[in-house]
Amino acid sequence: MNKTDLIIIGAGPGGYRAAEYAAKQGLKVTIFEGDEVGGTCLNVGCIPTKTYVHSKTFAEARERMTQVVSQLRQGVDGILSHPNITLVREKGVFIDAHTVNDFTAPNIIIATGSETKWLLLEGVKTDSRVVDSTGLLNLNTQPKRLVIIGAGVIGMEFASVFNRFGSEVTVIEYMKECLPALDSDIAKRLRKTLEKRGITFNMKTAVQNLADIDADVILMATGRKPRVQADFSKAGIEFDERKGVAVDDNFKTTVNGIYAIGDVNGCQMLAHAAEMQAVHAVNQILGKEDGIRFDIMPAAIFTEPEAACVGSTEDQLKEQGVAYTCRKSFWRANGKALAMGETEGLLKLFVADDGLILGCHAYGAHAADIIQEVSVLMCKHTTVTELADMVHIHPTLSEILKNAAEN
């Protein structure tokens, strides 16, 4: 039996970040990965999707995706070549609470990620037209008619991209509005903008029969679920097929010395959340304190225009009975946006009575960059008055945020 300080199962964003950070802290790390390093995000998720977002044609996107993914994968291989890290290219399986395959360690981090959540419809596994996001990225031919089931992040990004490529795109969504994590006003405006560009949305519509859908390709974009393994039970870990591995606020499982980070715990299914959970879990193992705020988690949707958010939505504030004011700012009133020809967009800044920022939701060019600034301000308990006093470069899109603070 091989002994090590830390075993990590999965080399996605959470896993390889945990390995890198732990190794730099002096721990001997063994990390298992039965597929390509980089996980879903790098290989078939956010990175490939962004190459599509920033490509002019389907053919260009296919070529650039291969190049970008290969380059970044080499980068992860480089990270995992640290002398304190042993990369085992096989699936990690629990033998008991401290043993994975033929390695044993006092601490183990589960970072197995997530997988497609398929609707239980007749023909979903036999209809050759049906693909998930991985299957869509692997297509060699651009579909003329693409139907997307689900108007979440995955569905909306692909709808925007393939519409620009020239495909006829239809989105079917069971809920009354797209992107439920986004402020409903912002989500509606974004959807209307995409409708003007030719995307058809069938909201409040349930798919009953795949055979009734007229399309060359049907994308199943109904979300993702934690990737749990049956062998977790051998370690005594509490987990659920739908909700994932049960963890506390420090990402500790029900078994001492075992942690679960990233999508597998179902808490915040974002690559950047997994990376920060990795750091926090390793800090727990080392007995180190940190100031990571998991209650402030920015997110972005890379449609055209893109959308982003951090903190509460207006609906949530109303439901919770929180006193707030909403300050708005429009892209069309910004000099840089006008110069760029990107005048479509709205920012909503929610402010408490004491001036603290409760949340910010926006859609428009580079919305993610603006929301990232808000996230930093919220982490540092900055008031809206302090924000208004901060100098912003002119002309920049960041002035949209400053304008909202001054309103």
Rosetta blueprint (number, residue, H / E / L):
1 M L
2 N E
3 K E
4 T L
5 D L
6 L E
7 I E
8 I E
9 I E
10 G L
11 A L
12 G L
13 P H
14 G H
15 G H
16 Y H
17 R H
18 A H
19 A H
20 E H
21 Y H
22 A H
23 A H
24 K H
25 Q L
26 G L
27 L L
28 K L
29 V E
30 T E
31 I E
32 F E
33 E L
34 G L
35 D L
36 E L
37 V L
38 G L
39 G H
40 T H
41 C H
42 L H
43 N H
44 V H
45 G L
46 C H
47 I H
48 P H
49 T H
50 K H
51 T H
52 Y H
53 V H
54 H L
55 S L
56 K L
57 T L
58 F H
59 A H
60 E H
61 A H
62 R H
63 E H
64 R H
65 M H
66 T H
67 Q H
68 V H
69 V H
70 S H
71 Q H
72 L H
73 R H
74 Q H
75 G H
76 V H
77 D H
78 G H
79 I H
80 L L
81 S L
82 H L
83 P L
84 N L
85 I E
86 T E
87 L E
88 V E
89 R L
90 E L
91 K L
92 G L
93 V L
94 F E
95 I E
96 D E
97 A L
98 H L
99 T E
100 V E
101 N L
102 D L
103 F E
104 T E
105 A L
106 P L
107 N E
108 I E
109 I E
110 I E
111 A L
112 T L
113 G L
114 S E
115 E E
116 T E
117 K L
118 W L
119 L L
120 L L
121 L L
122 E L
123 G L
124 V L
125 K L
126 T L
127 D L
128 S L
129 R L
130 V E
131 V E
132 D L
133 S H
134 T H
135 G H
136 L H
137 L H
138 N L
139 L L
140 N L
141 T L
142 Q L
143 P L
144 K L
145 R E
146 L E
147 V E
148 I E
149 I E
150 G L
151 A L
152 G L
153 V H
154 I H
155 G H
156 M H
157 E H
158 F H
159 A H
160 S H
161 V H
162 F H
163 N H
164 R H
165 F H
166 G L
167 S L
168 E E
169 V E
170 T E
171 V E
172 I E
173 E L
174 Y L
175 M L
176 K L
177 E L
178 C L
179 L L
180 P L
181 A L
182 L L
183 D L
184 S H
185 D H
186 I H
187 A H
188 K H
189 R H
190 L H
191 R H
192 K H
193 T H
194 L H
195 E H
196 K H
197 R L
198 G L
199 I L
200 T E
201 F E
202 N E
203 M L
204 K L
205 T L
206 A L
207 V L
208 Q L
209 N L
210 L H
211 A H
212 D H
213 I L
214 D L
215 A L
216 D L
217 V E
218 I E
219 L E
220 M E
221 A L
222 T L
223 G L
224 R E
225 K E
226 P E
227 R L
228 V L
229 Q L
230 A H
231 D H
232 F H
233 S H
234 K H
235 A H
236 G L
237 I L
238 E L
239 F E
240 D E
241 E L
242 R L
243 K L
244 G E
245 V E
246 A L
247 V L
248 D L
249 D L
250 N L
251 F L
252 K E
253 T L
254 T L
255 V L
256 N L
257 G L
258 I E
259 Y E
260 A E
261 I L
262 G H
263 D H
264 V H
265 N H
266 G L
267 C L
268 Q L
269 M L
270 L L
271 A H
272 H H
273 A H
274 A H
275 E H
276 M H
277 Q H
278 A H
279 V H
280 H H
281 A H
282 V H
283 N H
284 Q H
285 I H
286 L H
287 G L
288 K L
289 E L
290 D L
291 G L
292 I L
293 R L
294 F L
295 D L
296 I L
297 M L
298 P L
299 A E
300 A E
301 I E
302 F L
303 T L
304 E L
305 P L
306 E L
307 A E
308 A E
309 C E
310 V E
311 G E
312 S L
313 T L
314 E H
315 D H
316 Q H
317 L H
318 K H
319 E H
320 Q H
321 G L
322 V L
323 A L
324 Y E
325 T E
326 C E
327 R E
328 K E
329 S E
330 F E
331 W H
332 R H
333 A H
334 N L
335 G H
336 K H
337 A H
338 L H
339 A H
340 M H
341 G L
342 E L
343 T L
344 E L
345 G L
346 L E
347 L E
348 K E
349 L E
350 F E
351 V E
352 A E
353 D L
354 D L
355 G L
356 L E
357 I E
358 L E
359 G E
360 C E
361 H E
362 A E
363 Y E
364 G L
365 A L
366 H L
367 A H
368 A H
369 D H
370 I H
371 I H
372 Q H
373 E H
374 V H
375 S H
376 V H
377 L H
378 M H
379 C H
380 K L
381 H L
382 T L
383 T E
384 V H
385 T H
386 E H
387 L H
388 A H
389 D L
390 M L
391 V L
392 H L
393 I L
394 H L
395 P L
396 T L
397 L L
398 S L
399 E H
400 I H
401 L H
402 K H
403 N H
404 A H
405 A H
406 E H
407 N L
